Amino acid sequence: MLIDDSPTARPRKARTTGQILGTAEKRDAIYERILNAVMEHRLIPGTKLVEEKLASVFEVNRTRIREVLARLAHEGVVTTIPNRGAFVASPSVEEARHIFNARRILEPALIRTLVAHAGENQITQLYDHVALERAARENNDKRAVIRLSGEFHLRIAEMVGSPPLLKLMRELSSLTCLIILLYDAPNVPACPNHEHLEIVNAIKSGETEEAVRLVIEHLNHIENTLDLSIGEEQEVDLDEIFG
């Protein structure tokens, strides 16, 4: 089911990552904050997520934290190691390639569906999102740039209106953020703003195959920025991130 694009439909306000992912309910606030920290590269791969520490930071019991970590583990964002605990996932080079291959299969299908049914409201939302990305770059807000870049692809999946595809896109997007953090070459923009703009222009013009070509080229560009080397481990202060 596609989003209503009738003339009477009111444009919606820009939504948070949690709202796009369907996790904006109060009971999912902890999940949203941890996932945002991953998407904004504040939580690095390999970081140990200590239950006691997180329970203290979020002022909840450990059972609640276990529920959140179990959900993140199910989505591949967290790895649970018996007798050691939960860690932010560290996708291998092989896993990274599989994830990009999966996105090259999934996203063209999403693009084709959206081009066939997109209305003016959806196109406006995409242009508004690209404008937010551009503003974040101009303000040198790196965290916002990273978050918004990932959300662009989620918005397209959301507009298609298929919950299973949105769930898959959400998981692939979160893992891509971890991959970029692990393997991205220094000072190379992994997701240039103009490439998103070109994709939206093609969608607006109804140029299906051009839009597909652009999204595949865009994913190839991101993958080609990977240097396949892992940086030194860094110490992370959970109080500083979530306090």
N, CA, C and O of each residue as an XYZ file, in Angstrom:
972
protein
N       0.845     -1.192      0.000
C       0.000      0.000      0.000
C       0.873      1.232      0.000
O       1.747      1.376      0.855
N       0.648      2.128     -0.955
C       1.453      3.327     -1.077
C       0.909      4.442     -0.203
O      -0.271      4.432      0.145
N       1.736      5.390      0.153
C       1.321      6.544      0.922
C       0.329      7.362      0.114
O       0.504      7.501     -1.096
N      -0.704      7.905      0.739
C      -1.714      8.682      0.044
C      -1.106      9.910     -0.590
O      -0.533     10.748      0.107
N      -1.222     10.035     -1.910
C      -0.688     11.200     -2.606
C      -1.805     12.009     -3.257
O      -1.566     12.736     -4.221
N      -3.026     11.884     -2.734
C      -4.147     12.620     -3.274
C      -3.995     14.094     -2.975
O      -3.263     14.460     -2.056
N      -4.685     14.974     -3.744
C      -4.566     16.417     -3.542
C      -4.926     16.864     -2.142
O      -4.455     17.903     -1.680
N      -5.778     16.067     -1.441
C      -6.203     16.474     -0.103
C      -5.231     16.049      0.982
O      -5.350     16.460      2.136
N      -4.260     15.215      0.597
C      -3.297     14.746      1.601
C      -2.416     15.898      2.038
O      -1.905     16.639      1.199
N      -2.233     16.058      3.329
C      -1.410     17.138      3.853
C       0.044     16.707      3.948
O       0.328     15.605      4.416
N       0.976     17.561      3.509
C       2.395     17.223      3.634
C       2.749     17.011      5.100
O       2.318     17.771      5.967
N       3.509     16.005      5.361
C       3.883     15.698      6.740
C       5.190     16.380      7.103
O       6.023     16.662      6.241
N       5.354     16.637      8.368
C       6.589     17.232      8.843
C       7.725     16.220      8.748
O       7.505     15.009      8.722
N       8.955     16.754      8.695
C      10.117     15.865      8.656
C      10.104     14.977      9.880
O       9.805     15.431     10.985
N      10.430     13.709      9.683
C      10.332     12.743     10.768
C      11.707     12.307     11.237
O      12.692     12.386     10.503
N      11.749     11.843     12.479
C      13.001     11.375     13.050
C      13.334      9.990     12.523
O      12.500      9.324     11.912
N      14.573      9.568     12.772
C      14.974      8.219     12.390
C      14.046      7.190     13.022
O      13.625      6.235     12.370
N      13.731      7.394     14.307
C      12.863      6.446     15.000
C      11.495      6.347     14.373
O      10.921      5.260     14.300
N      10.957      7.477     13.914
C       9.641      7.447     13.285
C       9.698      6.728     11.953
O       8.793      5.960     11.626
N      10.760      6.965     11.170
C      10.914      6.282      9.888
C      11.020      4.778     10.117
O      10.470      3.983      9.356
N      11.725      4.404     11.162
C      11.928      2.988     11.431
C      10.755      2.369     12.185
O      10.759      1.167     12.454
N       9.773      3.160     12.523
C       8.627      2.626     13.252
C       8.936      2.367     14.701
O       8.357      1.457     15.294
N       9.843      3.144     15.305
C      10.249      2.877     16.684
C      10.128      4.115     17.560
O      10.895      4.280     18.508
N       9.180      4.978     17.255
C       9.089      6.244     17.972
C       8.287      6.147     19.267
O       8.230      7.119     20.021
N       7.664      4.994     19.545
C       6.902      4.847     20.766
C       7.814      5.003     21.979
O       9.006      4.702     21.926
N       7.221      5.480     23.071
C       8.007      5.728     24.271
C       8.749      4.481     24.731
O       9.886      4.566     25.195
N       8.106      3.324     24.603
C       8.731      2.096     25.079
C       9.957      1.718     24.266
O      10.753      0.887     24.704
N      10.128      2.321     23.073
C      11.268      2.004     22.227
C      12.311      3.122     22.221
O      13.196      3.135     21.365
N      12.217      4.045     23.153
C      13.126      5.184     23.163
C      14.583      4.748     23.306
O      15.465      5.323     22.669
N      14.842      3.741     24.134
C      16.222      3.284     24.329
C      16.753      2.669     23.039
O      17.876      2.950     22.621
N      15.940      1.832     22.417
C      16.321      1.232     21.130
C      16.657      2.319     20.117
O      17.675      2.237     19.430
N      15.814      3.324     20.024
C      16.019      4.402     19.054
C      17.319      5.147     19.320
O      18.062      5.459     18.389
N      17.595      5.432     20.589
C      18.796      6.198     20.910
C      20.069      5.403     20.614
O      21.053      5.962     20.128
N      20.049      4.103     20.906
C      21.223      3.279     20.600
C      21.403      3.169     19.093
O      22.523      3.277     18.593
N      20.311      2.954     18.363
C      20.409      2.840     16.910
C      20.870      4.149     16.290
O      21.680      4.137     15.364
N      20.370      5.281     16.784
C      20.824      6.577     16.290
C      22.313      6.769     16.542
O      23.028      7.310     15.699
N      22.779      6.319     17.716
C      24.197      6.453     18.039
C      25.050      5.648     17.066
O      26.156      6.059     16.714
N      24.535      4.500     16.633
C      25.241      3.696     15.629
C      25.240      4.408     14.286
O      26.277      4.501     13.629
N      24.066      4.917     13.869
C      23.932      5.556     12.572
C      24.732      6.854     12.481
O      25.156      7.255     11.397
N      24.934      7.502     13.622
C      25.699      8.747     13.647
C      27.176      8.511     13.963
O      27.940      9.461     14.136
N      27.568      7.245     14.035
C      28.962      6.865     14.275
C      29.471      7.321     15.644
O      30.664      7.573     15.812
N      28.563      7.426     16.624
C      29.001      7.714     17.981
C      29.292      6.424     18.734
O      30.100      6.419     19.663
N      28.651      5.343     18.349
C      28.959      4.010     18.878
C      29.720      3.268     17.785
O      29.183      3.020     16.706
N      30.949      2.920     18.064
C      31.789      2.304     17.048
C      31.699      0.781     17.113
O      31.395      0.224     18.168
N      31.962      0.107     15.999
C      31.963     -1.361     15.992
C      32.906     -1.920     17.049
O      34.008     -1.411     17.250
N      32.456     -2.968     17.715
C      33.273     -3.610     18.736
C      33.048     -3.076     20.138
O      33.542     -3.652     21.107
N      32.295     -1.962     20.262
C      32.024     -1.406     21.583
C      31.210     -2.384     22.424
O      30.183     -2.890     21.972
N      31.665     -2.647     23.639
C      30.919     -3.530     24.529
C      29.765     -2.756     25.146
O      29.962     -1.679     25.708
N      28.559     -3.306     25.040
C      27.361     -2.685     25.592
C      27.043     -3.361     26.924
O      26.324     -4.359     26.979
N      27.587     -2.804     27.974
C      27.464     -3.399     29.308
C      26.060     -3.150     29.859
O      25.627     -2.004     29.975
N      25.361     -4.221     30.195
C      23.975     -4.115     30.650
C      23.843     -3.203     31.862
O      22.982     -2.323     31.892
N      24.703     -3.414     32.869
C      24.613     -2.629     34.088
C      24.810     -1.143     33.798
O      24.100     -0.298     34.343
N      25.777     -0.832     32.940
C      26.074      0.557     32.620
C      24.909      1.201     31.876
O      24.505      2.319     32.194
N      24.365      0.484     30.876
C      23.247      1.031     30.113
C      22.004      1.190     30.987
O      21.260      2.162     30.848
N      21.784      0.234     31.885
C      20.639      0.324     32.792
C      20.753      1.570     33.669
O      19.757      2.238     33.951
N      21.975      1.872     34.093
C      22.209      3.054     34.917
C      22.023      4.333     34.104
O      21.397      5.286     34.567
N      22.574      4.345     32.887
C      22.486      5.526     32.028
C      21.035      5.854     31.689
O      20.634      7.017     31.737
N      20.239      4.825     31.344
C      18.853      5.037     30.932
C      17.858      4.954     32.092
O      16.661      5.174     31.909
N      18.366      4.633     33.289
C      17.546      4.553     34.487
C      16.402      3.547     34.328
O      15.242      3.844     34.613
N      16.764      2.352     33.864
C      15.811      1.249     33.746
C      16.469     -0.003     34.325
O      17.640      0.020     34.703
N      15.713     -1.082     34.391
C      16.309     -2.313     34.900
C      17.024     -3.070     33.780
O      16.860     -2.756     32.601
N      17.804     -4.054     34.159
C      18.596     -4.795     33.174
C      17.738     -5.624     32.231
O      18.134     -5.890     31.096
N      16.563     -6.031     32.700
C      15.664     -6.790     31.825
C      15.275     -5.963     30.616
O      15.225     -6.476     29.498
N      14.998     -4.684     30.834
C      14.639     -3.795     29.717
C      15.801     -3.674     28.736
O      15.601     -3.690     27.522
N      17.013     -3.554     29.267
C      18.192     -3.444     28.405
C      18.388     -4.722     27.603
O      18.735     -4.671     26.423
N      18.167     -5.874     28.244
C      18.312     -7.153     27.530
C      17.332     -7.235     26.361
O      17.673     -7.743     25.293
N      16.115     -6.732     26.568
C      15.116     -6.746     25.491
C      15.592     -5.917     24.301
O      15.465     -6.332     23.149
N      16.137     -4.748     24.594
C      16.621     -3.864     23.525
C      17.800     -4.501     22.801
O      17.853     -4.489     21.572
N      18.740     -5.054     23.549
C      19.926     -5.662     22.942
C      19.531     -6.888     22.113
O      20.126     -7.158     21.070
N      18.522     -7.625     22.587
C      18.065     -8.797     21.828
C      17.473     -8.353     20.483
O      17.690     -8.999     19.458
N      16.739     -7.265     20.501
C      16.160     -6.743     19.255
C      17.252     -6.289     18.295
O      17.192     -6.577     17.100
N      18.239     -5.587     18.810
C      19.352     -5.125     17.981
C      20.176     -6.298     17.455
O      20.684     -6.258     16.335
N      20.302     -7.338     18.272
C      21.023     -8.535     17.840
C      20.275     -9.233     16.710
O      20.884     -9.725     15.761
N      18.941     -9.270     16.822
C      18.124     -9.885     15.779
C      18.304     -9.162     14.445
O      18.235     -9.779     13.383
N      18.534     -7.853     14.509
C      18.700     -7.053     13.299
C      20.152     -7.015     12.822
O      20.450     -6.417     11.788
N      21.056     -7.651     13.574
C      22.442     -7.710     13.147
C      23.294     -6.544     13.581
O      24.481     -6.492     13.259
N      22.711     -5.603     14.309
C      23.454     -4.418     14.740
C      24.327     -4.733     15.951
O      25.369     -4.111     16.159
N      23.892     -5.696     16.737
C      24.625     -6.109     17.940
C      24.970     -7.589     17.824
O      24.193     -8.388     17.301
N      26.151     -7.935     18.323
C      26.586     -9.330     18.374
C      26.663     -9.762     19.829
O      27.295     -9.091     20.644
N      26.029    -10.867     20.157
C      26.074    -11.383     21.527
C      27.017    -12.575     21.589
O      26.873    -13.541     20.840
N      27.980    -12.490     22.491
C      28.973    -13.553     22.655
C      28.778    -14.194     24.027
O      28.865    -13.502     25.041
N      28.514    -15.505     24.080
C      28.292    -16.177     25.363
C      29.439    -15.927     26.346
O      30.615    -15.995     25.988
N      29.066    -15.641     27.574
C      30.010    -15.405     28.676
C      30.848    -14.145     28.507
O      31.734    -13.879     29.319
N      30.578    -13.362     27.452
C      31.325    -12.113     27.267
C      30.415    -10.899     27.202
O      30.793     -9.814     27.642
N      29.209    -11.075     26.652
C      28.274     -9.957     26.606
C      27.903     -9.540     25.197
O      28.109    -10.285     24.238
N      27.348     -8.329     25.083
C      26.875     -7.800     23.799
C      27.829     -6.723     23.298
O      28.333     -5.910     24.073
N      28.068     -6.733     21.990
C      28.980     -5.777     21.368
C      28.342     -5.215     20.105
O      27.579     -5.901     19.424
N      28.663     -3.961     19.798
C      28.248     -3.408     18.511
C      28.919     -4.239     17.427
O      30.126     -4.476     17.472
N      28.132     -4.679     16.456
C      28.644     -5.596     15.434
C      29.806     -5.001     14.650
O      29.881     -3.789     14.447
N      30.708     -5.868     14.217
C      31.848     -5.483     13.378
C      31.814     -6.329     12.111
O      32.491     -7.354     12.037
N      31.041     -5.915     11.121
C      30.922     -6.717      9.895
C      32.281     -6.950      9.236
O      33.099     -6.034      9.147
N      32.514     -8.171      8.777
C      33.756     -8.498      8.082
C      33.711     -7.945      6.657
O      32.669     -7.484      6.192
N      34.840     -7.998      5.982
C      34.900     -7.549      4.590
C      33.923     -8.362      3.737
O      33.215     -7.810      2.895
N      33.893     -9.673      3.962
C      32.984    -10.523      3.197
C      31.530    -10.158      3.466
O      30.716    -10.104      2.545
N      31.206     -9.905      4.745
C      29.844     -9.505      5.093
C      29.497     -8.168      4.457
O      28.370     -7.957      4.009
N      30.475     -7.268      4.421
C      30.241     -5.962      3.802
C      29.870     -6.118      2.339
O      28.951     -5.459      1.852
N      30.578     -6.983      1.642
C      30.281     -7.199      0.225
C      28.894     -7.803      0.035
O      28.172     -7.436     -0.892
N      28.525     -8.731      0.916
C      27.197     -9.332      0.826
C      26.107     -8.277      1.042
O      25.073     -8.295      0.374
N      26.348     -7.368      1.972
C      25.358     -6.338      2.277
C      25.181     -5.393      1.089
O      24.055     -5.032      0.745
N      26.279     -4.995      0.468
C      26.156     -4.126     -0.705
C      25.494     -4.864     -1.870
O      24.720     -4.268     -2.620
N      25.787     -6.132     -2.022
C      25.126     -6.910     -3.072
C      23.618     -6.982     -2.824
O      22.818     -6.876     -3.753
N      23.248     -7.165     -1.556
C      21.830     -7.223     -1.213
C      21.146     -5.897     -1.518
O      20.016     -5.872     -2.005
N      21.827     -4.807     -1.234
C      21.246     -3.497     -1.511
C      21.126     -3.248     -3.010
O      20.191     -2.584     -3.458
N      22.069     -3.779     -3.787
C      21.981     -3.605     -5.244
C      20.830     -4.414     -5.846
O      20.374     -4.122     -6.951
N      20.369     -5.414     -5.127
C      19.195     -6.174     -5.559
C      17.912     -5.494     -5.083
O      16.953     -5.352     -5.843
N      17.908     -5.079     -3.821
C      16.698     -4.539     -3.214
C      16.350     -3.137     -3.709
O      15.204     -2.881     -4.078
N      17.320     -2.234     -3.722
C      16.989     -0.835     -3.978
C      16.491     -0.552     -5.397
O      15.604      0.288     -5.552
N      17.009     -1.204     -6.438
C      16.409     -0.998     -7.756
C      14.934     -1.394     -7.786
O      14.133     -0.742     -8.456
N      14.566     -2.457     -7.064
C      13.161     -2.864     -7.009
C      12.319     -1.797     -6.314
O      11.207     -1.498     -6.751
N      12.845     -1.227     -5.238
C      12.137     -0.154     -4.548
C      11.983      1.063     -5.460
O      10.918      1.678     -5.510
N      13.050      1.402     -6.177
C      13.011      2.550     -7.076
C      11.962      2.346     -8.170
O      11.175      3.249     -8.453
N      11.951      1.169     -8.778
C      10.984      0.894     -9.853
C       9.547      1.039     -9.354
O       8.694      1.605    -10.037
N       9.295      0.522     -8.159
C       7.950      0.616     -7.600
C       7.584      2.061     -7.303
O       6.464      2.492     -7.576
N       8.525      2.807     -6.747
C       8.236      4.197     -6.390
C       8.015      5.055     -7.630
O       7.092      5.869     -7.654
N       8.841      4.892     -8.660
C       8.680      5.684     -9.881
C       7.298      5.453    -10.485
O       6.684      6.382    -11.011
N       6.813      4.223    -10.410
C       5.528      3.886    -11.013
C       4.345      4.511    -10.267
O       3.279      4.702    -10.852
N       4.524      4.830     -8.981
C       3.386      5.273     -8.178
C       3.601      6.587     -7.434
O       2.662      7.087     -6.814
N       4.789      7.161     -7.470
C       5.075      8.353     -6.664
C       4.206      9.530     -7.076
O       3.993      9.775     -8.263
N       3.709     10.253     -6.083
C       2.941     11.471     -6.326
C       3.749     12.696     -5.944
O       4.889     12.597     -5.490
N       3.142     13.837     -6.136
C       3.837     15.108     -5.868
C       4.277     15.212     -4.418
O       5.341     15.757     -4.127
N       3.465     14.692     -3.509
C       3.797     14.768     -2.086
C       5.075     14.007     -1.769
O       5.927     14.497     -1.027
N       5.211     12.804     -2.332
C       6.409     12.014     -2.103
C       7.656     12.693     -2.681
O       8.710     12.723     -2.045
N       7.522     13.232     -3.885
C       8.650     13.912     -4.526
C       9.085     15.114     -3.690
O      10.277     15.356     -3.503
N       8.100     15.864     -3.190
C       8.413     17.025     -2.352
C       9.161     16.605     -1.093
O      10.118     17.264     -0.686
N       8.726     15.510     -0.477
C       9.397     15.020      0.727
C      10.856     14.659      0.442
O      11.742     14.940      1.250
N      11.096     14.037     -0.707
C      12.466     13.650     -1.049
C      13.334     14.883     -1.294
O      14.484     14.934     -0.858
N      12.780     15.881     -1.996
C      13.539     17.116     -2.218
C      13.818     17.831     -0.891
O      14.903     18.375     -0.688
N      12.837     17.825      0.001
C      13.032     18.444      1.315
C      14.144     17.733      2.081
O      14.948     18.371      2.762
N      14.181     16.406      1.962
C      15.210     15.639      2.665
C      16.595     15.962      2.110
O      17.549     16.131      2.870
N      16.702     16.047      0.790
C      17.983     16.385      0.163
C      18.430     17.780      0.620
O      19.621     18.016      0.822
N      17.480     18.693      0.778
C      17.812     20.039      1.248
C      18.361     19.995      2.672
O      19.281     20.740      3.009
N      17.794     19.121      3.511
C      18.305     18.967      4.873
C      19.736     18.425      4.856
O      20.580     18.857      5.642
N      20.000     17.484      3.962
C      21.360     16.952      3.828
C      22.331     18.060      3.434
O      23.418     18.184      3.999
N      21.918     18.867      2.448
C      22.790     19.945      1.969
C      23.085     20.947      3.083
O      24.221     21.396      3.237
N      22.053     21.295      3.863
C      22.229     22.236      4.971
C      23.180     21.671      6.016
O      24.014     22.396      6.559
N      23.057     20.376      6.297
C      23.946     19.740      7.281
C      25.391     19.784      6.802
O      26.305     20.004      7.597
N      25.599     19.575      5.506
C      26.964     19.631      4.965
C      27.512     21.053      5.057
O      28.670     21.259      5.421
N      26.665     22.035      4.720
C      27.106     23.431      4.774
C      27.455     23.846      6.193
O      28.339     24.675      6.405
N      26.750     23.260      7.173
C      27.016     23.560      8.586
C      28.104     22.671      9.173
O      28.441     22.780     10.352
N      28.649     21.791      8.339
C      29.685     20.847      8.769
C      29.236     20.003      9.957
O      30.026     19.670     10.841
N      27.945     19.665      9.956
C      27.374     18.812     11.000
C      27.514     17.359     10.546
O      26.603     16.809      9.927
N      28.630     16.753     10.848
C      28.944     15.424     10.328
C      27.961     14.364     10.806
O      27.583     13.474     10.044
N      27.548     14.457     12.065
C      26.606     13.465     12.583
C      25.276     13.533     11.831
O      24.697     12.507     11.475
N      24.804     14.763     11.597
C      23.541     14.918     10.862
C      23.683     14.430      9.429
O      22.760     13.828      8.881
N      24.840     14.689      8.819
C      25.079     14.245      7.444
C      24.983     12.726      7.357
O      24.331     12.190      6.461
N      25.629     12.044      8.281
C      25.622     10.581      8.289
C      24.207     10.057      8.485
O      23.758      9.165      7.767
N      23.509     10.623      9.469
C      22.145     10.167      9.761
C      21.210     10.418      8.582
O      20.466      9.526      8.174
N      21.249     11.619      8.042
C      20.347     11.974      6.949
C      20.641     11.183      5.678
O      19.727     10.831      4.931
N      21.915     10.909      5.440
C      22.274     10.126      4.258
C      21.653      8.735      4.319
O      21.131      8.232      3.324
N      21.716      8.121      5.497
C      21.103      6.807      5.651
C      19.588      6.867      5.577
O      18.953      5.966      5.029
N      19.006      7.926      6.128
C      17.555      8.061      6.138
C      16.977      8.257      4.738
O      15.830      7.888      4.490
N      17.757      8.831      3.824
C      17.268      9.030      2.460
C      16.800      7.706      1.853
O      15.725      7.631      1.259
N      17.608      6.680      2.007
C      17.270      5.372      1.442
C      16.086      4.749      2.178
O      15.281      4.038      1.575
N      15.980      5.018      3.482
C      14.851      4.505      4.247
C      13.545      5.185      3.834
O      12.489      4.553      3.839
N      13.613      6.450      3.482
C      12.417      7.165      3.047
C      11.850      6.546      1.778
O      10.636      6.399      1.636
N      12.735      6.187      0.860
C      12.276      5.553     -0.373
C      11.572      4.235     -0.050
O      10.502      3.948     -0.586
N      12.180      3.438      0.826
C      11.558      2.167      1.216
C      10.230      2.411      1.904
O       9.270      1.675      1.672
N      10.160      3.424      2.739
C       8.918      3.741      3.446
C       7.814      4.109      2.468
O       6.665      3.707      2.648
N       8.153      4.870      1.436
C       7.152      5.321      0.463
C       6.583      4.177     -0.363
O       5.453      4.255     -0.845
N       7.355      3.129     -0.526
C       6.860      1.970     -1.262
C       5.739      1.292     -0.479
O       4.830      0.709     -1.070
N       5.802      1.367      0.835
C       4.698      0.897      1.664
C       4.665     -0.587      1.948
O       3.604     -1.128      2.259
N       5.821     -1.271      1.848
C       5.881     -2.697      2.148
C       6.636     -2.900      3.456
O       7.855     -2.728      3.481
N       5.950     -3.263      4.554
C       6.632     -3.446      5.836
C       7.814     -4.413      5.784
O       8.853     -4.112      6.371
N       7.703     -5.577      5.100
C       8.868     -6.475      5.062
C      10.074     -5.854      4.362
O      11.209     -6.036      4.803
N       9.831     -5.114      3.262
C      10.944     -4.486      2.547
C      11.535     -3.343      3.360
O      12.747     -3.126      3.342
N      10.685     -2.613      4.070
C      11.185     -1.534      4.929
C      12.046     -2.105      6.043
O      13.097     -1.551      6.366
N      11.603     -3.216      6.635
C      12.384     -3.860      7.701
C      13.748     -4.288      7.173
O      14.766     -4.069      7.829
N      13.770     -4.896      5.990
C      15.036     -5.328      5.403
C      15.931     -4.140      5.094
O      17.133     -4.180      5.358
N      15.352     -3.077      4.535
C      16.133     -1.890      4.217
C      16.693     -1.248      5.474
O      17.822     -0.755      5.480
N      15.899     -1.255      6.538
C      16.346     -0.706      7.815
C      17.578     -1.455      8.327
O      18.556     -0.839      8.749
N      17.522     -2.787      8.284
C      18.641     -3.593      8.768
C      19.884     -3.384      7.904
O      20.991     -3.251      8.428
N      19.704     -3.356      6.579
C      20.843     -3.150      5.681
C      21.450     -1.773      5.868
O      22.668     -1.613      5.791
N      20.607     -0.776      6.114
C      21.100      0.584      6.312
C      21.922      0.698      7.591
O      22.979      1.329      7.601
N      21.433      0.083      8.674
C      22.179      0.121      9.944
C      23.532     -0.570      9.792
O      24.548     -0.068     10.275
N      23.545     -1.715      9.124
C      24.800     -2.437      8.924
C      25.746     -1.661      8.007
O      26.963     -1.704      8.183
N      25.182     -0.955      7.034
C      26.025     -0.145      6.146
C      26.722      0.956      6.932
O      27.883      1.268      6.664
N      26.024      1.548      7.901
C      26.643      2.577      8.741
C      27.856      2.008      9.485
O      28.894      2.663      9.585
N      27.715      0.794     10.001
C      28.838      0.157     10.696
C      29.986     -0.116      9.728
O      31.154      0.073     10.069
N      29.649     -0.558      8.531
C      30.667     -0.865      7.523
C      31.428      0.391      7.136
O      32.655      0.373      7.033
N      30.700      1.488      6.923
C      31.354      2.743      6.556
C      32.300      3.186      7.667
O      33.414      3.639      7.404
N      31.848      3.050      8.906
C      32.693      3.448     10.035
C      33.960      2.599     10.107
O      35.035      3.103     10.433
N      33.828      1.313      9.803
C      34.975      0.412      9.872
C      35.957      0.606      8.716
O      37.171      0.600      8.917
N      35.423      0.779      7.505
C      36.259      0.654      6.319
C      36.358      1.893      5.439
O      37.111      1.885      4.465
N      35.628      2.945      5.747
C      35.645      4.108      4.866
C      37.006      4.783      4.855
O      37.632      4.950      5.902
N      37.463      5.171      3.668
C      38.740      5.872      3.548
C      38.615      7.246      4.194
O      37.583      7.902      4.051
N      39.656      7.695      4.907
C      39.594      8.985      5.596
C      39.308     10.133      4.628
O      39.830     10.174      3.514
N      38.462     11.068      5.086
C      38.181     12.299      4.355
C      37.520     12.094      2.998
O      37.534     12.999      2.164
N      36.943     10.922      2.766
C      36.225     10.677      1.516
C      34.732     10.644      1.822
O      34.293      9.810      2.614
N      33.930     11.539      1.210
C      32.490     11.530      1.475
C      31.841     10.282      0.917
O      31.787     10.096     -0.299
N      31.340      9.413      1.810
C      30.812      8.125      1.376
C      29.473      8.260      0.663
O      29.105      7.388     -0.125
N      28.755      9.313      0.919
C      27.407      9.443      0.359
C      27.192     10.882     -0.103
O      26.507     11.641      0.584
N      27.756     11.282     -1.248
C      27.657     12.668     -1.716
C      26.221     13.108     -1.908
O      25.400     12.357     -2.435
N      25.914     14.331     -1.480
C      24.564     14.857     -1.521
C      24.020     14.939     -2.942
O      22.840     14.669     -3.162
N      24.864     15.309     -3.920
C      24.363     15.511     -5.277
C      23.859     14.210     -5.900
O      23.005     14.245     -6.787
N      24.369     13.074     -5.456
C      23.912     11.807     -6.011
C      22.468     11.526     -5.599
O      21.690     10.993     -6.390
N      22.113     11.879     -4.382
C      20.725     11.738     -3.956
C      19.824     12.661     -4.774
O      18.728     12.270     -5.173
N      20.285     13.877     -5.021
C      19.502     14.831     -5.804
C      19.250     14.307     -7.218
O      18.145     14.441     -7.743
N      20.261     13.718     -7.826
C      20.107     13.178     -9.173
C      19.098     12.030     -9.196
O      18.334     11.891    -10.151
N      19.096     11.213     -8.149
C      18.126     10.113     -8.058
C      16.714     10.668     -7.973
O      15.810     10.177     -8.650
N      16.516     11.696     -7.137
C      15.183     12.297     -7.002
C      14.738     12.921     -8.324
O      13.576     12.791     -8.710
N      15.649     13.592     -9.012
C      15.302     14.204    -10.300
C      14.803     13.143    -11.286
O      13.830     13.366    -12.007
N      15.475     11.995    -11.311
C      15.076     10.918    -12.229
C      13.721     10.336    -11.835
O      12.903     10.019    -12.698
N      13.486     10.195    -10.521
C      12.185      9.701    -10.056
C      11.081     10.668    -10.465
O      10.030     10.249    -10.951
N      11.320     11.961    -10.267
C      10.330     12.974    -10.623
C      10.006     12.937    -12.114
O       8.849     13.092    -12.503
N      11.030     12.733    -12.951
C      10.846     12.726    -14.398
C      10.252     11.421    -14.912
O       9.925     11.302    -16.093
N      10.115     10.444    -14.023
C       9.570      9.158    -14.434
C      10.553      8.317    -15.228
O      10.154      7.398    -15.943
N      11.837      8.629    -15.105
C      12.881      7.901    -15.833
C      13.324      6.703    -14.994
O      14.329      6.764    -14.285
N      12.571      5.633    -15.084
C      12.776      4.479    -14.214
C      14.185      3.903    -14.319
O      14.879      3.772    -13.311
N      14.606      3.563    -15.521
C      15.912      2.913    -15.674
C      17.060      3.853    -15.348
O      18.108      3.406    -14.882
N      16.880      5.150    -15.585
C      17.911      6.114    -15.206
C      18.020      6.192    -13.690
O      19.123      6.252    -13.145
N      16.881      6.192    -13.010
C      16.886      6.221    -11.547
C      17.550      4.969    -10.989
O      18.314      5.043    -10.027
N      17.258      3.814    -11.597
C      17.872      2.552    -11.174
C      19.378      2.604    -11.403
O      20.161      2.208    -10.539
N      19.776      3.096    -12.574
C      21.205      3.194    -12.878
C      21.913      4.085    -11.851
O      23.007      3.768    -11.382
N      21.273      5.194    -11.516
C      21.876      6.138    -10.573
C      22.004      5.548     -9.173
O      23.010      5.772     -8.499
N      20.990      4.791     -8.724
C      21.065      4.234     -7.373
C      22.130      3.139     -7.305
O      22.818      3.010     -6.292
N      22.274      2.347     -8.378
C      23.325      1.323     -8.399
C      24.696      1.985     -8.436
O      25.616      1.563     -7.735
N      24.828      3.012     -9.246
C      26.096      3.752     -9.318
C      26.419      4.372     -7.969
O      27.577      4.400     -7.553
N      25.396      4.868     -7.290
C      25.554      5.473     -5.967
C      26.060      4.441     -4.954
O      26.983      4.719     -4.187
N      25.454      3.253     -4.956
C      25.899      2.193     -4.042
C      27.309      1.737     -4.376
O      28.108      1.470     -3.478
N      27.620      1.647     -5.672
C      28.981      1.276     -6.074
C      29.983      2.309     -5.580
O      31.076      1.966     -5.129
N      29.594      3.583     -5.670
C      30.499      4.642     -5.218
C      30.783      4.531     -3.728
O      31.922      4.684     -3.288
N      29.727      4.262     -2.953
C      29.924      4.112     -1.509
C      30.864      2.937     -1.229
O      31.801      3.056     -0.439
N      30.605      1.807     -1.882
C      31.434      0.628     -1.643
C      32.883      0.879     -2.055
O      33.810      0.383     -1.414
N      33.074      1.643     -3.115
C      34.430      1.897     -3.598
C      35.237      2.824     -2.699
O      36.450      2.951     -2.868
N      34.565      3.481     -1.733
C      35.303      4.306     -0.783
C      35.920      3.476      0.342
O      36.739      3.979      1.112
N      35.528      2.211      0.435
C      36.045      1.361      1.502
C      37.518      1.060      1.280
O      37.934      0.727      0.171
N      38.307      1.181      2.352
C      39.739      0.872      2.231
C      40.078     -0.505      2.797
O      41.238     -0.920      2.788
N      39.048     -1.218      3.294
C      39.211     -2.590      3.777
C      40.247     -2.727      4.880
O      40.871     -3.778      5.029
N      40.423     -1.688      5.635
C      41.345     -1.751      6.774
C      40.600     -1.306      8.019
O      39.754     -0.414      7.966
N      40.923     -1.934      9.137
C      40.263     -1.620     10.400
C      41.169     -0.742     11.235
O      42.339     -1.061     11.443
N      40.620      0.375     11.716
C      41.397      1.280     12.551
C      41.605      0.719     13.944
O      41.062     -0.327     14.298
N      42.396      1.427     14.725
C      42.658      0.999     16.094
C      41.393      1.128     16.931
O      40.564      2.007     16.697
N      41.259      0.239     17.908
C      40.100      0.279     18.785
C      40.114      1.559     19.614
O      41.170      2.036     20.030
N      38.921      2.105     19.845
C      38.797      3.313     20.633
C      37.934      3.035     21.852
O      37.016      2.215     21.809
N      38.242      3.727     22.933
C      37.454      3.599     24.148
C      36.220      4.488     24.032
O      36.324      5.641     23.615
N      35.070      3.967     24.393
C      33.831      4.722     24.278
C      33.229      4.933     25.661
O      33.159      3.998     26.458
N      32.795      6.159     25.948
C      32.175      6.505     27.217
C      30.667      6.510     27.038
O      30.120      7.434     26.435
N      29.978      5.482     27.557
C      28.541      5.384     27.395
C      27.811      6.523     28.097
O      26.760      6.966     27.635
N      28.373      7.005     29.228
C      27.768      8.146     29.925
C      27.764      9.378     29.023
O      26.780     10.116     28.984
N      28.852      9.600     28.305
C      28.966     10.774     27.441
C      27.994     10.692     26.266
O      27.422     11.702     25.856
N      27.807      9.483     25.726
C      26.935      9.316     24.568
C      25.462      9.433     24.941
O      24.700     10.101     24.242
N      25.052      8.792     26.033
C      23.636      8.730     26.361
C      23.237      9.526     27.591
O      22.047      9.660     27.876
N      24.203     10.053     28.322
C      23.890     10.740     29.560
C      23.200     12.077     29.338
O      22.875     12.771     30.301
